[in-house]
Amino acid sequence: MVEIIRGALGTKEGGSLPQGLWQTEQIRTLERNWAAREGQPLYALMERAGAALRTYATLHWPDSRGWWIFVGPGNNGGDGYVLA
């Protein structure tokens, strides 16, 4: 797991992120705009996120039979709930 995190952060110790981070309110605005444009509830976006995470995980670790899902509060917790 440590190697996966290091790979995402860069090759050097303390390397920079591969892309900039968005502020919480920016993400909320993007999600609201998506929901309005698609005529979908925000829960549909969480379902899509959970499905995408499951697809990614099963493609990269097909022999895994159990998963620990750690999330933070708010929408991140909702994505983890859907994934579980």
C-alpha positions as CSV (number, residue, x, y, z in Angstrom):
1,M,0.0,0.0,0.0
2,V,2.9,2.4,0.8
3,E,4.3,1.9,-2.7
4,I,0.9,2.7,-4.2
5,I,0.7,5.9,-2.3
6,R,4.3,6.8,-3.1
7,G,3.6,6.1,-6.8
8,A,0.6,8.5,-6.7
9,L,2.7,11.2,-5.1
10,G,5.8,11.0,-7.2
11,T,9.1,9.2,-7.2
12,K,10.9,11.5,-4.9
13,E,10.4,11.5,-1.1
14,G,8.0,14.3,-0.5
15,G,7.3,14.8,-4.2
16,S,4.5,17.0,-5.4
17,L,1.1,15.8,-6.3
18,P,0.5,15.0,-10.0
19,Q,-2.2,17.6,-10.2
20,G,-3.6,20.4,-8.1
21,L,-6.2,19.8,-5.4
22,W,-9.6,21.4,-5.5
23,Q,-11.3,23.1,-2.6
24,T,-14.3,21.6,-1.0
25,E,-16.7,24.3,-2.2
26,Q,-15.4,23.8,-5.8
27,I,-16.2,20.1,-5.7
28,R,-19.7,20.8,-4.2
29,T,-20.3,23.3,-7.0
30,L,-19.2,20.8,-9.7
31,E,-21.4,18.1,-8.2
32,R,-24.5,20.4,-8.0
33,N,-23.9,21.5,-11.6
34,W,-23.6,17.9,-12.8
35,A,-26.8,17.0,-11.0
36,A,-28.7,19.9,-12.5
37,R,-27.4,19.3,-16.0
38,E,-28.1,15.5,-15.9
39,G,-31.4,15.8,-14.0
40,Q,-30.1,13.3,-11.5
41,P,-29.9,13.3,-7.7
42,L,-26.5,13.6,-6.1
43,Y,-26.9,10.0,-4.9
44,A,-26.6,8.9,-8.5
45,L,-23.1,10.5,-8.6
46,M,-22.1,8.6,-5.5
47,E,-23.3,5.4,-7.0
48,R,-21.2,6.1,-10.1
49,A,-18.2,6.8,-7.9
50,G,-18.7,3.6,-6.0
51,A,-19.0,1.6,-9.1
52,A,-15.9,3.1,-10.6
53,L,-13.9,2.4,-7.5
54,R,-15.1,-1.2,-7.5
55,T,-14.2,-1.6,-11.1
56,Y,-10.7,-0.2,-10.5
57,A,-10.1,-2.3,-7.5
58,T,-11.2,-5.6,-9.1
59,L,-9.1,-4.9,-12.2
60,H,-6.0,-4.1,-10.2
61,W,-6.4,-6.7,-7.4
62,P,-8.6,-9.5,-8.8
63,D,-7.6,-12.0,-6.2
64,S,-8.6,-9.9,-3.2
65,R,-11.5,-11.3,-1.3
66,G,-11.9,-8.7,1.5
67,W,-11.5,-5.0,1.7
68,W,-11.1,-2.4,4.4
69,I,-12.7,0.9,3.3
70,F,-11.5,4.1,5.1
71,V,-13.3,7.3,4.5
72,G,-13.7,10.8,5.9
73,P,-16.8,12.6,6.8
74,G,-19.3,14.1,4.3
75,N,-19.6,12.9,0.7
76,N,-16.4,11.0,0.9
77,G,-18.1,8.8,3.5
78,G,-21.1,8.4,1.2
79,D,-18.8,7.2,-1.7
80,G,-17.3,4.7,0.7
81,Y,-20.7,3.5,1.8
82,V,-21.8,2.9,-1.7
83,L,-18.5,1.1,-2.5
84,A,-19.0,-1.2,0.5
